[in-house]
Amino acid sequence: MMGQNPFSAGEHTQPMSEINTTPLVDVMLVLLVIFIITAPLLTHAVKIDLPQATSQPLEEKPEVIDLAVDADGKLFWNDREIQAEALSTQMAEAAAKQNQPELQIRADKNTRYQVLAEVLAKAQTAGMKKVGFVSQPQP
């Protein structure tokens, strides 16, 4: 015979029942060294003397445009009736402002979807970024 071959069919070897922990210990030691080196860097802070300010921050409340649509399809811009043709112009003027107002749409529950779709399309065309729907919670 040529020598002992552990892969030969004649010999039955027992499976290795021990876990090799050497790679685990190596990884843990590397992580420990990394944490030991980086821990002092995380606690280092630069001491500076900040100036004191006495002014109060300005709280600007964004302008809100209330657009109501009744069951007949009539439009109301901040509680004033407006024609559908003038709505695009009003929205374009509002969208051109530096601090763009929020458009809140209130629609009657019996309003046709077509009317709301046209209003939303006009808002998108005008460049309105903040559009929301107002509803009443269930009692």
Disulfide bonds with the S-S distance in Angstrom:
none
